[in-house]
């Protein structure tokens, strides 16, 4: 969850093309789903935006992905979603996150 959220957040800000964002969001959705109730609101949020993000990258008449840049409102939504998920990951119980301390340290540094 933490790693894919960080990757999407980075790609939204730095990649010239968002061609694979829908695929990454599908992976994030699966990760969020494994946590169940604590992250249910994020799962629903992804469900409401997924088709819009998916179709935003299909811009030519053949329906194939071209060099895709998400509209700014979708980029902002994705950044905000991933920021919240990173924060949620950081706040999980220490018994659960102790093995991920190096990643959590990096995430804290990047979020603040």
N, C-alpha and C positions, 0 to 999 in steps of 0.2 A: 504494500500500500504506500509506504513512505517513498520508496524508490520511483515508482511509476508516477506518483503525484509530483515529485521533484522534477522528473524528466519532462512531464507535460508542461509544468510551470516554466521551465527553462526554454522549451521549444516554442511556447507561445511568445516569449519575449525575444528570442534570438534567431529562430530559424527563418530562412527566406521563404520556405514553403511549409504549409501546414497539411500537406498531402496525406500524412498518416495519423493525424490527430484523432479522427474518428476511431481508428483501430486502437490507438492508445487509450481513448476514453472507454472503449469496450472492455479493455483489460482492467482499467481502474474500476469500472462498474462491477466486474467480477470480484475484485479484491474487496471493495466496499461491502458487497453482498455476503462475504464470508464472515464479517463481523456482526451481522444481524442487527438487532434492535438499536444498539448504540449509534450506528451510522445510518439508520433507516432514512432520515431526512435527506442525506446526501444521495442515496440511491434514487429516491424519488426525483430529486433535482436533476440528476443525470438523465433519467427517463424523459423528463419534460423537454430537455434541450438536445437530446442525441440526434434526432432526425434533422433538426435545423443545422447542426454542425456537420452532419454527414452530407447533406445536400449542398452546403456552402462550398464544398471542395469539388463539386461536379459542375463545372462551368461551361464546358464546350458542348456543341450540339450532339456529339457522339456519346455523351454521358461518361466519358473517361476523365480521370483526374488530370487537371492541368497544373501549372504552377499556382498553387492555392495559397491565398492569404485570407484568414478568417476576417470577417468584419470586426471592427473594433469592439462592438458590444459583446460579441461572442468571445473574443480574446480576453476581455475584461472579466466576463463571467467565468471562464475557465481558470484564469489566474486566481480569482477570488475563491472558487471552489477548491482548487488545489492548495491554496494557502490555508484554508480552514481544515482540510484533511491532514495537512502536515502538522498543524497545531494539535489536532485530535490525536494523531499518532504519537506525538511527543508527550501527551498527557496520559497515555495509557498507564496502567498500574506498573510499577517498577519490576515486579516479578515477571511480568510478561515482556518487558522491553529490555531487560538487563543484557541480553545477548546482542542487542542492536545498538549499544551505547555509542560506538564510533559513528554510525549513521545518524543517530539522533543529535550528536554534538554538531555534526556538519549541518543538519537541518536547522538547528537553533541558530547557528551562525548566519545562515543564508536568509532566515526569516526576520531577523532583527536588524 
